[in-house]
Amino acid sequence: MRRARTLTLAAVTFGLVGCGGISYRTDYNPNANFSGLRTYRWVEKVPAENKDPQIYNAIVEGRVKTAVDRALQAKGYREVTSNPDFDVAWHASIEQKQSLRTVVTDYGWGYGCYGPGWGGMGMTSSTTYVDEWDEGTVVVGVFDPQTNDMIWWGSAQAELDQKRSPEEAQERADKAAVKLFEDFPPGSKGS
């Protein structure tokens, strides 16, 4: 049975990965002009009352921003403090997931026939198991700084893993950010 009830700060990272893989999704505004994007800045988009302290703290924020910065800078973007071409913001959540699994066991003995003669005997039992785990999702949004409209977003989602060291968590976060921004700007895959 998988259990990940007690969260540690090292687990709540951009990578958010456990034994399974990370699922990624991206989408963008097809009317947005991505050709002139060169510089970015980080902005805050999550209201204070929606910030879970297990997620929104200096350790996790540093890990997320470091991973995204590395991915964007590897693609030639540069972080600035004023007059950016685009703004970047992040949001994360943790949701407890559950699935049911039933195992049926049949056993018995005897000699069977149709009509008079020996009969048989058997038994069936079933056991239902509840699998529970925590699933983490990180969403990164890219915004037009003039209109504040979102022009691109990407999400990474996976089962949380509490057993990673901070170094391993950052390495996984870096790999996840590279994969997430693989096709940013839209149409640039492989560039």
C-alpha positions as a Markdown table, in Angstrom:
| # | Residue | x | y | z |
|---|---|---|---|---|
| 1 | Met | 0.0 | 0.0 | 0.0 |
| 2 | Arg | 1.3 | 3.4 | -0.9 |
| 3 | Arg | 1.1 | 6.1 | 1.8 |
| 4 | Ala | 2.5 | 9.6 | 1.7 |
| 5 | Arg | 0.6 | 11.2 | 4.5 |
| 6 | Thr | 3.3 | 13.2 | 6.3 |
| 7 | Leu | 4.8 | 15.7 | 3.9 |
| 8 | Thr | 8.3 | 17.0 | 4.2 |
| 9 | Leu | 9.6 | 20.2 | 2.7 |
| 10 | Ala | 12.0 | 18.2 | 0.5 |
| 11 | Ala | 9.0 | 16.4 | -1.1 |
| 12 | Val | 7.1 | 19.5 | -2.1 |
| 13 | Thr | 9.2 | 20.6 | -5.0 |
| 14 | Phe | 8.7 | 21.3 | -8.7 |
| 15 | Gly | 9.7 | 17.7 | -9.4 |
| 16 | Leu | 7.1 | 16.3 | -7.1 |
| 17 | Val | 8.0 | 12.9 | -8.2 |
| 18 | Gly | 7.7 | 9.5 | -6.6 |
| 19 | Cys | 8.0 | 6.0 | -8.1 |
| 20 | Gly | 6.0 | 6.9 | -11.2 |
| 21 | Gly | 6.7 | 9.5 | -13.7 |
| 22 | Ile | 5.6 | 13.1 | -14.1 |
| 23 | Ser | 2.7 | 14.0 | -16.3 |
| 24 | Tyr | 3.0 | 17.4 | -18.1 |
| 25 | Arg | 0.5 | 19.6 | -19.8 |
| 26 | Thr | 1.0 | 22.9 | -21.5 |
| 27 | Asp | -1.3 | 25.3 | -23.3 |
| 28 | Tyr | -1.0 | 28.8 | -24.8 |
| 29 | Asn | -2.9 | 31.6 | -26.4 |
| 30 | Pro | -2.5 | 31.2 | -30.2 |
| 31 | Asn | -3.0 | 35.0 | -30.6 |
| 32 | Ala | 0.0 | 35.9 | -28.4 |
| 33 | Asn | 3.2 | 37.1 | -30.1 |
| 34 | Phe | 6.1 | 35.1 | -28.6 |
| 35 | Ser | 8.7 | 36.3 | -31.1 |
| 36 | Gly | 9.9 | 39.3 | -29.1 |
| 37 | Leu | 10.3 | 37.6 | -25.7 |
| 38 | Arg | 13.8 | 37.9 | -24.3 |
| 39 | Thr | 13.5 | 39.0 | -20.7 |
| 40 | Tyr | 11.3 | 38.0 | -17.8 |
| 41 | Arg | 10.6 | 38.7 | -14.1 |
| 42 | Trp | 8.9 | 36.8 | -11.3 |
| 43 | Val | 5.6 | 38.1 | -10.1 |
| 44 | Glu | 3.2 | 36.9 | -7.3 |
| 45 | Lys | -0.2 | 35.7 | -8.4 |
| 46 | Val | -1.4 | 33.6 | -5.4 |
| 47 | Pro | -3.4 | 35.4 | -2.7 |
| 48 | Ala | -1.9 | 35.1 | 0.8 |
| 49 | Glu | -5.0 | 33.2 | 2.1 |
| 50 | Asn | -4.5 | 30.5 | -0.5 |
| 51 | Lys | -0.9 | 29.7 | 0.5 |
| 52 | Asp | -0.3 | 26.4 | 2.2 |
| 53 | Pro | 2.8 | 26.8 | 4.3 |
| 54 | Gln | 3.9 | 23.3 | 3.4 |
| 55 | Ile | 4.3 | 24.6 | -0.2 |
| 56 | Tyr | 4.7 | 28.3 | 0.0 |
| 57 | Asn | 7.9 | 28.7 | 2.0 |
| 58 | Ala | 11.5 | 29.9 | 1.2 |
| 59 | Ile | 12.8 | 26.4 | 0.5 |
| 60 | Val | 10.2 | 25.3 | -1.9 |
| 61 | Glu | 10.0 | 28.7 | -3.6 |
| 62 | Gly | 13.7 | 28.7 | -4.0 |
| 63 | Arg | 13.7 | 25.3 | -5.6 |
| 64 | Val | 10.9 | 26.1 | -8.0 |
| 65 | Lys | 12.4 | 29.4 | -9.1 |
| 66 | Thr | 15.9 | 28.0 | -9.4 |
| 67 | Ala | 14.6 | 25.2 | -11.7 |
| 68 | Val | 12.5 | 27.5 | -13.9 |
| 69 | Asp | 15.3 | 30.1 | -14.1 |
| 70 | Arg | 17.7 | 27.4 | -15.2 |
| 71 | Ala | 15.3 | 26.1 | -17.9 |
| 72 | Leu | 14.5 | 29.6 | -19.2 |
| 73 | Gln | 18.1 | 30.8 | -19.1 |
| 74 | Ala | 19.2 | 27.7 | -21.0 |
| 75 | Lys | 16.8 | 28.8 | -23.7 |
| 76 | Gly | 18.4 | 32.3 | -23.8 |
| 77 | Tyr | 16.0 | 34.2 | -21.6 |
| 78 | Arg | 17.3 | 36.7 | -19.0 |
| 79 | Glu | 15.7 | 37.6 | -15.7 |
| 80 | Val | 15.2 | 41.4 | -15.1 |
| 81 | Thr | 13.6 | 43.5 | -12.3 |
| 82 | Ser | 11.8 | 46.0 | -14.5 |
| 83 | Asn | 10.4 | 46.3 | -18.0 |
| 84 | Pro | 10.3 | 42.6 | -18.8 |
| 85 | Asp | 8.9 | 41.1 | -22.0 |
| 86 | Phe | 7.0 | 38.6 | -19.9 |
| 87 | Asp | 6.1 | 37.8 | -16.3 |
| 88 | Val | 6.4 | 34.4 | -14.7 |
| 89 | Ala | 4.4 | 33.1 | -11.7 |
| 90 | Trp | 3.9 | 29.7 | -10.1 |
| 91 | His | 1.2 | 27.9 | -8.0 |
| 92 | Ala | 1.3 | 24.5 | -6.4 |
| 93 | Ser | -1.2 | 22.2 | -4.7 |
| 94 | Ile | -1.3 | 18.9 | -2.9 |
| 95 | Glu | -4.3 | 16.6 | -3.2 |
| 96 | Gln | -4.8 | 13.3 | -1.5 |
| 97 | Lys | -5.7 | 10.6 | -4.0 |
| 98 | Gln | -7.3 | 7.2 | -3.4 |
| 99 | Ser | -8.0 | 4.1 | -5.4 |
| 100 | Leu | -9.7 | 0.8 | -4.6 |
| 101 | Arg | -8.4 | -2.6 | -5.7 |
| 102 | Thr | -10.3 | -5.8 | -5.1 |
| 103 | Val | -8.6 | -9.2 | -5.1 |
| 104 | Val | -10.8 | -12.3 | -5.6 |
| 105 | Thr | -9.6 | -15.7 | -4.4 |
| 106 | Asp | -11.3 | -19.0 | -5.4 |
| 107 | Tyr | -10.5 | -22.3 | -3.9 |
| 108 | Gly | -12.2 | -25.7 | -3.5 |
| 109 | Trp | -12.1 | -29.5 | -3.9 |
| 110 | Gly | -14.2 | -32.4 | -5.0 |
| 111 | Tyr | -15.1 | -34.5 | -8.0 |
| 112 | Gly | -18.0 | -33.1 | -9.9 |
| 113 | Cys | -20.4 | -34.7 | -12.3 |
| 114 | Tyr | -23.8 | -34.0 | -13.7 |
| 115 | Gly | -26.3 | -36.2 | -12.0 |
| 116 | Pro | -25.9 | -38.6 | -9.1 |
| 117 | Gly | -22.4 | -39.0 | -7.7 |
| 118 | Trp | -19.8 | -37.0 | -6.0 |
| 119 | Gly | -20.3 | -33.3 | -5.6 |
| 120 | Gly | -17.7 | -30.6 | -5.0 |
| 121 | Met | -17.2 | -27.8 | -2.6 |
| 122 | Gly | -15.6 | -24.5 | -3.0 |
| 123 | Met | -15.3 | -21.0 | -1.6 |
| 124 | Thr | -14.7 | -17.6 | -2.9 |
| 125 | Ser | -13.4 | -14.6 | -0.9 |
| 126 | Ser | -12.5 | -11.1 | -1.9 |
| 127 | Thr | -10.5 | -8.4 | -0.2 |
| 128 | Thr | -10.6 | -4.8 | -1.1 |
| 129 | Tyr | -7.5 | -2.7 | -0.6 |
| 130 | Val | -7.5 | 1.1 | -0.4 |
| 131 | Asp | -4.4 | 2.7 | -1.9 |
| 132 | Glu | -3.8 | 6.3 | -0.8 |
| 133 | Trp | -1.1 | 8.8 | -1.8 |
| 134 | Asp | -0.5 | 12.5 | -2.1 |
| 135 | Glu | -0.3 | 14.0 | -5.6 |
| 136 | Gly | 1.4 | 17.3 | -6.1 |
| 137 | Thr | 0.8 | 19.7 | -9.0 |
| 138 | Val | 2.9 | 22.7 | -9.9 |
| 139 | Val | 1.6 | 25.2 | -12.5 |
| 140 | Val | 3.9 | 27.8 | -14.1 |
| 141 | Gly | 2.2 | 30.7 | -15.9 |
| 142 | Val | 3.7 | 33.2 | -18.4 |
| 143 | Phe | 1.9 | 36.6 | -18.5 |
| 144 | Asp | 1.9 | 39.6 | -20.8 |
| 145 | Pro | 3.1 | 42.4 | -18.4 |
| 146 | Gln | 1.1 | 45.1 | -20.2 |
| 147 | Thr | -2.3 | 43.3 | -20.0 |
| 148 | Asn | -1.7 | 40.8 | -17.2 |
| 149 | Asp | -3.2 | 38.2 | -19.5 |
| 150 | Met | -1.8 | 34.6 | -19.3 |
| 151 | Ile | -0.2 | 33.7 | -22.7 |
| 152 | Trp | 1.2 | 30.3 | -21.7 |
| 153 | Trp | 1.0 | 27.8 | -18.9 |
| 154 | Gly | 2.5 | 24.5 | -18.1 |
| 155 | Ser | 1.8 | 22.0 | -15.3 |
| 156 | Ala | 3.8 | 19.1 | -13.8 |
| 157 | Gln | 1.9 | 16.5 | -11.7 |
| 158 | Ala | 3.1 | 13.4 | -9.9 |
| 159 | Glu | 3.0 | 11.4 | -6.7 |
| 160 | Leu | 5.0 | 13.0 | -3.9 |
| 161 | Asp | 8.1 | 11.3 | -2.6 |
| 162 | Gln | 9.3 | 12.1 | 0.9 |
| 163 | Lys | 12.6 | 10.2 | 0.6 |
| 164 | Arg | 14.6 | 12.5 | -1.7 |
| 165 | Ser | 17.5 | 14.6 | -0.3 |
| 166 | Pro | 17.4 | 18.3 | -1.1 |
| 167 | Glu | 20.0 | 17.8 | -3.8 |
| 168 | Glu | 18.0 | 15.0 | -5.4 |
| 169 | Ala | 14.8 | 17.1 | -5.2 |
| 170 | Gln | 16.6 | 20.0 | -6.9 |
| 171 | Glu | 18.0 | 17.8 | -9.6 |
| 172 | Arg | 14.5 | 16.3 | -10.3 |
| 173 | Ala | 13.0 | 19.8 | -10.3 |
| 174 | Asp | 15.6 | 21.0 | -12.8 |
| 175 | Lys | 14.8 | 18.0 | -15.1 |
| 176 | Ala | 11.1 | 18.6 | -14.8 |
| 177 | Ala | 11.4 | 22.3 | -15.6 |
| 178 | Val | 13.5 | 21.5 | -18.7 |
| 179 | Lys | 10.8 | 19.1 | -19.9 |
| 180 | Leu | 8.0 | 21.6 | -19.0 |
| 181 | Phe | 9.6 | 24.4 | -21.1 |
| 182 | Glu | 10.7 | 22.1 | -23.9 |
| 183 | Asp | 8.2 | 23.6 | -26.3 |
| 184 | Phe | 8.4 | 27.2 | -25.0 |
| 185 | Pro | 7.9 | 29.4 | -26.9 |
| 186 | Pro | 5.2 | 27.4 | -28.7 |
| 187 | Gly | 6.6 | 25.7 | -31.8 |
| 188 | Ser | 10.2 | 25.7 | -30.6 |
| 189 | Lys | 10.4 | 22.0 | -29.6 |
| 190 | Gly | 13.9 | 20.7 | -30.0 |
| 191 | Ser | 15.4 | 24.2 | -30.2 |
